[in-house]
């Protein structure tokens, strides 16, 4: 009987722990619900755990953390808010967001905020006429869309991971294309978290970026330039060309980027065994690259339900250099015993070709979406590594008239 009670108790505890979710409600200063706000659960060092969005009533639900954590709430037009969450906490109550009346250097009014709604299996956010038109690039727009976050250099959808990304009906394979599309040319963004049978079963999410239709026939062009400074000057220039005639749309783009970046890092490791050992590692890295991108696209609309086209993209890194200096010193009982230096240089010029053809149409109740892509990539990596290593104690032991003694430097182990 005792064994039965013990088993039932264990099962009940397991079910309770599985059912523990954290719920809450997002409201504004007028106690109105804030729908489609991003809610991100993080560890105390800001490491991402999971995320979700609030529903149309401002209510959200996600898994309760196992240890102390942080909850970050963000939404366009409101100031970001971070609150602390305790282990296995189940409720946050109402979370109040304060209005942020200025964003992207522009004064925000309610009418300029993007609107989001559910349409079938997609969550659609309208960009036309909203403040996000001035966000900059398509990548700048996506990271402000509900349910989307940037993780390193990748775009992720909450709970679904890395999505397929489409610009109109064309799938893109290089996310750097997002930086070639200006936010002013985006009409809306769809986020699909249950793609269904239209896509491969490995596809967990899809993002569709819909651009604005050109209103008039004729030729147009635009030029964008960006300059930044970080010890050295980096710059980028991009020329966009477009020709439209009736149902035909031809677009071209060419850009050149000269980029420089550096970073410095120091790591210290202390070991308390028979001897006290301290290891210091200093890393200094410089990266410089030049990139040329050329892109051309042809699209033809047979009617509102059918379109087809093709795209060719050429990318070339004529120069991509990385120089790294790694210096390591080791102390035993506060005496220097080892010093090493590694100098690493790599050069990796790369050439990338991508050709894509697509057809998107609707016949009766059937939706047809065909995308074919051919990729070719050539990269040559050459490297040179130089190392200098000095073991000080070993070198000194070879000298007959020098005796090595442990230094009489008192120290205490940390409690």
Secondary structure, DSSP 8 states (H G I E B T S, - for coil): -HHHHHHHHHHHHHHHHHT-EEEEEEE-TTS-B-TT-EEEEEETT--EEEEEE--TTSEEEEE--SS-EEEEEE-TTB--EEEEE-TT--EEEEEE--B--EETTEE--GGGS-EEEEETTEEEEE-TTSGGGGS-BHHHHHTTSTTEEEETTEEEETTTEE-EEEETTEEES-GGGGGGSBGGGEEEEEEES--GGGS-TT---EEEEEE---SS-EEEEEEEEEEEESSSEEEEEEEEEEEEETTEEEEEEEEEEEEEEEEEEEEEEEEESSSEEEEEEEEEEEEEEEEEEEEEEEEEEEETTEEEEEEEEEEEEEEEEEEEEEEEEEEETTEEEEEEEEEEEEEEEEEEEEEEEEEEEEETTEEEEEEEEEEEEEEEEEEEEEEEEEEHHHHHHTSTT--------------
